[in-house]
Amino acid sequence: MKIGVLGTGSVGNALASGFVMAGHEVRMGARDAGNEKAKTWAAGSGRGGSSGSFADAAAFGEIVFNATAGTGSVEAVRAAGRDNLRGKILVDLSNPLDFSRGMPPTLFTTPPGDSLAERIQNEAPDAKVVKTLNTINASVMLDPGRAGGDSDLFIAGNDAAAKERIIAFLKEFGWKRVLDLGGLTAARGMEAYVLFWLFLFVAQKTPDFNIRVVKP
Ligand SMILES: NC(=O)c1ccc[n+]([C@@H]2O[C@H](COP(=O)([O-])OP(=O)(O)OC[C@H]3O[C@@H](n4cnc5c(N)ncnc54)[C@H](OP(=O)(O)O)[C@@H]3O)[C@@H](O)[C@H]2O)c1
């Protein structure tokens, strides 16, 4: 499958490399088509990897992943282009973190009635935005066993078929437990959780962890 990855950071690299290793073709996108990080990644990824602008990556992908800094995600999706995303699944794993006042960060969204995923859906109304993977570290995203044991991944989105397709896709990477939280408004909670994740990270002294929901 052809996959577009918007983002050249640790998440963009982890996903793009993992997808190529699984046999997919990946185009990594950045603000500038000549972005050095994206070019370096593509050069080292063999025939399965290429790079370009956000619009190039969005046009290339049958499925597109948004792995850009939360503060720039709406801008990145705008640059990706409404037409390039039309009818496609746009998997959003960004977090609305504001580091401008140091650590710990705050959210720049207001979770009771707002989320970054919903802002992204508004920016790309003809795409099927699916929120997932934002509650775990990049190292765990395509390697759930790294967190130790079976843990839970969460998913939300307004298109049921799009969520089913992404759940099936993530199963190929070892995710056995994917909890569907419903429509995209659930992203408000998934994104707010990341503040708690940061405190868990400090307490656990490793980013390689996850949570599991249990019930009787
Ligand atoms: N790091 C993790 O383990 C982790 C885990 C879960 C979720 N996330 C979320 O995943 C996303 C990516 O995280 P990351 O650590 O890999 O990278 P990052 O440093 O947060 O983001 C890098 C990407 O954001 C783009 N970007 C930055 N400012 C922008 C702007 N104003 N307009 C458009 N694009 C902009 C950069 O574009 P250029 O390439 O053009 O510079 C680059 O591609 C974030 O939203 C983060 O919260 C991260």
The ligand as an SDF file (V2000), in Angstrom:
LIG
                    3D

 48 52  0  0  0  0  0  0  0  0999 V2000
    7.3550   11.7740   20.1980 N   0  0  0  0  0  0  0  0  0  0  0  0
    6.4960   10.8300   20.5510 C   0  0  0  0  0  0  0  0  0  0  0  0
    6.8930    9.7550   21.0390 O   0  0  0  0  0  0  0  0  0  0  0  0
    5.0260   11.0720   20.3620 C   0  0  0  0  0  0  0  0  0  0  0  0
    4.0960   10.1280   20.8360 C   0  0  0  0  0  0  0  0  0  0  0  0
    2.7370   10.3230   20.5980 C   0  0  0  0  0  0  0  0  0  0  0  0
    2.3230   11.4320   19.8840 C   0  0  0  0  0  0  0  0  0  0  0  0
    3.2500   12.3460   19.4430 N   0  0  0  0  0  0  0  0  0  0  0  0
    2.8050   13.4950   18.6800 C   0  0  0  0  0  0  0  0  0  0  0  0
    3.2470   13.2700   17.3340 O   0  0  0  0  0  0  0  0  0  0  0  0
    3.5490   14.5100   16.7110 C   0  0  0  0  0  0  0  0  0  0  0  0
    4.9660   14.4590   16.1470 C   0  0  0  0  0  0  0  0  0  0  0  0
    5.8900   14.3840   17.2030 O   0  0  0  0  0  0  0  0  0  0  0  0
    7.4670   14.2820   16.9300 P   0  0  0  0  0  0  0  0  0  0  0  0
    8.1060   14.2860   18.2500 O   0  0  0  0  0  0  0  0  0  0  0  0
    7.7370   13.1750   15.9780 O   0  0  0  0  0  0  0  0  0  0  0  0
    7.8340   15.5890   16.0920 O   0  0  0  0  0  0  0  0  0  0  0  0
    7.6440   17.1540   16.3230 P   0  0  0  0  0  0  0  0  0  0  0  0
    8.9800   17.7440   16.5360 O   0  0  0  0  0  0  0  0  0  0  0  0
    6.5860   17.4190   17.3490 O   0  0  0  0  0  0  0  0  0  0  0  0
    7.0760   17.5830   14.8790 O   0  0  0  0  0  0  0  0  0  0  0  0
    7.9060   17.6270   13.7860 C   0  0  0  0  0  0  0  0  0  0  0  0
    7.1050   17.8910   12.5320 C   0  0  0  0  0  0  0  0  0  0  0  0
    6.1940   18.9800   12.7230 O   0  0  0  0  0  0  0  0  0  0  0  0
    6.2940   19.8590   11.6100 C   0  0  0  0  0  0  0  0  0  0  0  0
    5.9630   21.2340   12.0190 N   0  0  0  0  0  0  0  0  0  0  0  0
    6.4670   21.9190   13.0840 C   0  0  0  0  0  0  0  0  0  0  0  0
    5.9450   23.1630   13.1150 N   0  0  0  0  0  0  0  0  0  0  0  0
    5.1060   23.2530   12.0540 C   0  0  0  0  0  0  0  0  0  0  0  0
    4.2750   24.2920   11.5480 C   0  0  0  0  0  0  0  0  0  0  0  0
    4.1890   25.4990   12.1410 N   0  0  0  0  0  0  0  0  0  0  0  0
    3.5520   24.0350   10.4380 N   0  0  0  0  0  0  0  0  0  0  0  0
    3.6240   22.8390    9.8260 C   0  0  0  0  0  0  0  0  0  0  0  0
    4.3840   21.8150   10.2680 N   0  0  0  0  0  0  0  0  0  0  0  0
    5.1230   22.0260   11.3600 C   0  0  0  0  0  0  0  0  0  0  0  0
    7.7480   19.7510   11.1620 C   0  0  0  0  0  0  0  0  0  0  0  0
    7.8210   20.1450    9.8240 O   0  0  0  0  0  0  0  0  0  0  0  0
    9.2230   20.2160    9.0280 P   0  0  0  0  0  0  0  0  0  0  0  0
    9.5700   18.7840    8.7540 O   0  0  0  0  0  0  0  0  0  0  0  0
    8.9140   20.9920    7.8240 O   0  0  0  0  0  0  0  0  0  0  0  0
   10.1950   20.8740    9.9720 O   0  0  0  0  0  0  0  0  0  0  0  0
    8.0210   18.2810   11.3740 C   0  0  0  0  0  0  0  0  0  0  0  0
    7.6760   17.5350   10.2470 O   0  0  0  0  0  0  0  0  0  0  0  0
    3.3340   15.5840   17.7720 C   0  0  0  0  0  0  0  0  0  0  0  0
    2.0610   16.1520   17.6100 O   0  0  0  0  0  0  0  0  0  0  0  0
    3.4300   14.8180   19.0870 C   0  0  0  0  0  0  0  0  0  0  0  0
    2.6970   15.4220   20.1420 O   0  0  0  0  0  0  0  0  0  0  0  0
    4.5850   12.1900   19.6730 C   0  0  0  0  0  0  0  0  0  0  0  0
  1  2  1  0
  2  3  2  0
  2  4  1  0
  4  5  1  0
  4 48  2  0
  5  6  2  0
  6  7  1  0
  7  8  2  0
  8  9  1  0
  8 48  1  0
  9 10  1  0
  9 46  1  0
 10 11  1  0
 11 12  1  0
 11 44  1  0
 12 13  1  0
 13 14  1  0
 14 15  2  0
 14 16  1  0
 14 17  1  0
 17 18  1  0
 18 19  2  0
 18 20  1  0
 18 21  1  0
 21 22  1  0
 22 23  1  0
 23 24  1  0
 23 42  1  0
 24 25  1  0
 25 26  1  0
 25 36  1  0
 26 27  1  0
 26 35  1  0
 27 28  2  0
 28 29  1  0
 29 30  1  0
 29 35  2  0
 30 31  1  0
 30 32  2  0
 32 33  1  0
 33 34  2  0
 34 35  1  0
 36 37  1  0
 36 42  1  0
 37 38  1  0
 38 39  2  0
 38 40  1  0
 38 41  1  0
 42 43  1  0
 44 45  1  0
 44 46  1  0
 46 47  1  0
M  CHG  2   8   1  16  -1
M  END
$$$$
